[in-house]
Amino acid sequence: MAALKTRETKASVAAFIRQIDEDNMRKSCRELNALMKKITGKQPKMWSKAMVGFGNYHYKYASGREGDWFVTGFSPRKRDLTVYIMPGLDRYQTLMKHLGKYRTGRSCLYIRKPEDIDWKILADLIAKSVRDMAKMYTCT
């Protein structure tokens, strides 16, 4: 079985955030970094070249595929700020109705303009997802 390409690295999260070109995205990443650190109680780690993750867990699928991943995290992309809500977003629909403007994938929350969302609701969403992950996995 092939090894996952995305894994934790020793790269500096602070240096990664400092190199973000767009001022508003850099500011939002600093805020999100501080928010996730407070919620998780974990230090941020770089995953691959462009993902910041907090905590980790080990998963194993029925197919036998397994690996390690972060409990929550984010990544500044060209178009959006991506927030990773690992339990999946379907379970948080009531909360998300009040979040603001965003798009979603299965576990990805895509935020085009961070000023268009309610950061208190985002904090609640992240906190609930971290608690749910702790119920499903042994998270460290």
VMD Tcl script that draws the C-alpha trace (Angstrom):
set ca {
  {0.00 0.00 0.00}
  {1.39 3.42 -0.94}
  {2.31 5.84 1.84}
  {0.24 9.00 2.20}
  {1.83 12.06 0.61}
  {0.29 14.40 3.18}
  {1.93 13.97 6.56}
  {3.25 16.00 9.43}
  {6.51 17.85 8.80}
  {9.01 19.82 10.89}
  {8.44 23.04 8.91}
  {7.63 26.22 10.82}
  {3.96 27.21 10.95}
  {4.88 30.82 11.80}
  {7.20 31.03 8.76}
  {4.49 29.51 6.56}
  {1.93 32.09 7.67}
  {4.42 34.97 7.31}
  {5.03 34.07 3.65}
  {1.34 34.34 2.67}
  {1.23 37.16 0.10}
  {-2.28 38.49 0.53}
  {-2.64 40.61 3.70}
  {-6.22 39.65 4.53}
  {-5.49 35.92 4.09}
  {-2.35 36.17 6.25}
  {-4.33 38.00 8.97}
  {-7.14 35.42 8.82}
  {-4.64 32.56 9.07}
  {-3.04 34.14 12.13}
  {-6.48 34.47 13.75}
  {-7.49 30.94 12.83}
  {-4.16 29.58 14.07}
  {-4.67 31.25 17.46}
  {-8.31 30.13 17.62}
  {-7.52 26.48 16.86}
  {-4.62 26.46 19.29}
  {-6.92 27.76 22.04}
  {-9.70 25.28 21.23}
  {-7.49 22.21 20.89}
  {-4.80 23.04 23.43}
  {-2.32 21.74 20.82}
  {0.58 23.37 19.04}
  {0.10 23.78 15.29}
  {2.09 21.52 12.96}
  {2.67 21.76 9.25}
  {1.24 18.93 7.20}
  {2.70 18.70 3.73}
  {3.60 22.13 2.37}
  {0.41 24.09 2.89}
  {-1.76 22.60 5.64}
  {-1.69 23.54 9.32}
  {-3.00 20.83 11.63}
  {-3.77 20.53 15.33}
  {-3.63 17.27 17.25}
  {-3.67 13.93 15.49}
  {-5.45 10.62 15.34}
  {-4.94 7.27 13.70}
  {-7.65 5.87 11.44}
  {-8.15 2.46 9.90}
  {-10.79 1.70 7.28}
  {-12.51 -1.64 6.74}
  {-10.49 -1.91 3.50}
  {-7.32 -2.07 5.57}
  {-6.13 1.39 4.59}
  {-4.89 3.33 7.60}
  {-2.96 6.43 8.46}
  {-2.51 9.42 10.70}
  {-4.20 12.78 10.26}
  {-4.84 15.99 12.18}
  {-7.97 16.53 14.29}
  {-8.66 19.96 12.81}
  {-6.73 22.38 10.67}
  {-6.70 24.90 7.86}
  {-5.03 25.76 4.59}
  {-4.89 29.06 2.71}
  {-5.65 28.26 -0.91}
  {-5.57 30.63 -3.88}
  {-9.31 31.06 -3.91}
  {-10.47 30.20 -0.37}
  {-9.39 29.66 3.19}
  {-10.09 25.98 3.78}
  {-11.02 24.80 7.28}
  {-10.92 21.05 7.94}
  {-13.80 19.71 10.06}
  {-12.83 16.05 10.20}
  {-16.08 14.45 11.44}
  {-17.73 15.86 8.30}
  {-19.99 18.88 8.02}
  {-23.37 17.15 7.68}
  {-23.76 16.77 11.44}
  {-23.42 20.52 12.04}
  {-26.12 21.89 9.73}
  {-28.03 23.71 12.48}
  {-24.91 25.58 13.53}
  {-23.82 26.25 9.95}
  {-27.09 28.03 9.13}
  {-25.72 30.96 11.15}
  {-22.13 30.87 9.88}
  {-22.41 33.20 6.90}
  {-21.17 32.75 3.32}
  {-19.19 29.58 2.58}
  {-19.05 26.46 0.42}
  {-18.48 22.92 1.61}
  {-16.98 19.61 0.69}
  {-17.35 16.51 2.81}
  {-15.04 17.71 5.60}
  {-13.90 21.00 4.09}
  {-15.33 24.41 4.77}
  {-14.33 26.84 2.02}
  {-14.39 30.49 3.04}
  {-13.88 33.01 0.24}
  {-14.01 36.14 2.40}
  {-13.31 35.58 6.11}
  {-15.16 38.82 6.90}
  {-18.34 37.17 5.54}
  {-18.53 34.61 8.32}
  {-19.36 34.79 12.01}
  {-16.12 33.85 13.78}
  {-17.94 32.97 17.01}
  {-20.01 30.40 15.12}
  {-16.82 29.14 13.43}
  {-15.22 28.73 16.87}
  {-18.28 26.77 18.08}
  {-18.15 24.58 14.96}
  {-14.46 23.81 15.43}
  {-14.92 23.11 19.16}
  {-17.82 20.73 18.54}
  {-15.90 18.90 15.82}
  {-12.87 18.48 18.09}
  {-15.09 17.07 20.86}
  {-16.76 14.72 18.38}
  {-13.39 13.52 17.10}
  {-12.38 12.68 20.68}
  {-15.50 10.52 20.97}
  {-14.70 8.64 17.75}
  {-10.90 8.26 18.00}
  {-8.05 8.34 20.43}
  {-6.74 11.81 19.67}
  {-3.40 13.13 20.82}
}
mol new
graphics top color blue
foreach p $ca { graphics top sphere $p radius 0.5 }
foreach p [lrange $ca 0 end-1] q [lrange $ca 1 end] { graphics top cylinder $p $q radius 0.2 }
display resetview
